[in-house]
Every structure is written in C-alpha cells, then in structure tokens.
Amino acid sequence: MNPQKLSAQFAAYVWYSEVRQGKATPDESARFARDNWQAFRPCAPAGLGRLLIRIAKSGFGEADRRKLRLHTEAAGERPIQGMAEAG
C-alpha cells in the first residue's frame, strides 16, 4: 500500500472519530477514511504511513490486540481535543 495514502486514511479515520466525539463506530470511521482520504492527503506525511506499515507487519499477537482494543476503547471516552486542553 502507498504510505502516503495510508497516512491520509489514518488522518481521515482519526478526524472522523473526533468529530463524532467518540460516537462513531470503527466501521463508520473506516468507511469514511476509505471514501474521503484524498482530502487529507496534504497533511499526510509518507513517513507516518511507513511507520504504520511497519507496525502492522510486526505481527501483534491476540493478547496484544486485546490490550490495544481495551486501551483504545477507554481513549474513546476522552477525545484528543479535551486531552490537549487539559494538558
């Protein structure tokens, strides 16, 4: 996959999740990212895409995925904007 496209899709996914203030399902966010990634291309560095690809290839085990899922569910309760204002 093209690293810049992946980076743009990631940016679209995160943006949509934040706009919906944690109410968007992962499927909704993924659909938005697939359909609208082009709009996020100017702010999507290819280096981030390469990093995401390397992380994906690292082969998380099921236990690691479960921990990550629990962590991201808790993070959904605290949108990034609120965290930035608190810090």
C-alpha positions as CSV (number, residue, x, y, z in Angstrom):
1,M,0.0,0.0,0.0
2,N,1.1,3.5,-0.7
3,P,2.5,5.0,2.6
4,Q,1.0,8.5,1.9
5,K,-2.4,7.0,1.2
6,L,-2.3,5.0,4.4
7,S,-1.3,8.1,6.3
8,A,-4.1,10.1,4.8
9,Q,-6.6,7.3,5.6
10,F,-5.4,7.3,9.2
11,A,-5.8,11.1,9.4
12,A,-9.3,10.8,8.0
13,Y,-10.2,8.0,10.4
14,V,-8.9,9.9,13.4
15,W,-10.6,13.2,12.3
16,Y,-14.0,11.5,11.8
17,S,-13.7,9.8,15.1
18,E,-13.0,13.1,16.8
19,V,-15.7,15.0,15.0
20,R,-18.3,12.4,16.1
21,Q,-16.9,12.8,19.7
22,G,-16.4,9.1,20.3
23,K,-19.9,8.1,18.9
24,A,-18.6,6.8,15.6
25,T,-18.2,3.1,15.3
26,P,-14.9,1.8,14.0
27,D,-16.7,0.6,10.9
28,E,-18.2,4.0,10.2
29,S,-14.8,5.7,10.7
30,A,-13.1,3.2,8.4
31,R,-15.7,3.7,5.7
32,F,-15.3,7.5,6.0
33,A,-11.5,7.1,5.7
34,R,-11.7,4.9,2.6
35,D,-14.1,7.2,0.9
36,N,-12.5,10.6,1.8
37,W,-8.8,10.0,2.3
38,Q,-7.9,12.3,-0.7
39,A,-9.0,15.4,1.2
40,F,-6.4,14.5,3.9
41,R,-3.5,13.9,1.6
42,P,-1.9,17.4,2.0
43,C,-1.5,16.8,5.8
44,A,-0.4,13.2,5.5
45,P,3.3,12.6,5.7
46,A,4.5,9.4,3.9
47,G,6.8,8.7,6.9
48,L,3.8,8.2,9.1
49,G,2.4,5.7,6.6
50,R,5.7,3.8,6.5
51,L,5.6,3.7,10.3
52,L,2.0,2.3,10.3
53,I,3.0,-0.3,7.8
54,R,6.0,-1.4,9.9
55,I,3.7,-1.6,13.0
56,A,1.2,-3.7,11.0
57,K,3.9,-6.1,9.9
58,S,5.3,-6.5,13.4
59,G,2.6,-9.2,14.0
60,F,0.7,-8.3,17.1
61,G,-0.5,-11.4,19.0
62,E,-4.1,-11.9,20.1
63,A,-3.3,-10.8,23.6
64,D,-1.6,-7.6,22.3
65,R,-4.7,-6.8,20.2
66,R,-7.0,-7.3,23.1
67,K,-4.9,-4.9,25.3
68,L,-4.8,-2.4,22.4
69,R,-8.6,-2.7,21.9
70,L,-9.2,-2.1,25.6
71,H,-6.9,0.9,25.6
72,T,-8.5,2.5,22.5
73,E,-12.0,2.0,23.9
74,A,-11.0,3.9,27.0
75,A,-9.4,6.6,24.9
76,G,-12.7,7.0,23.0
77,E,-14.2,8.4,26.2
78,R,-11.5,11.1,26.2
79,P,-11.3,12.9,22.8
80,I,-8.0,14.3,21.8
81,Q,-9.2,17.9,22.0
82,G,-10.2,17.5,25.6
83,M,-6.9,15.9,26.5
84,A,-5.0,18.8,24.8
85,E,-7.0,21.4,26.7
86,A,-6.4,19.6,30.0
87,G,-2.6,19.3,29.4
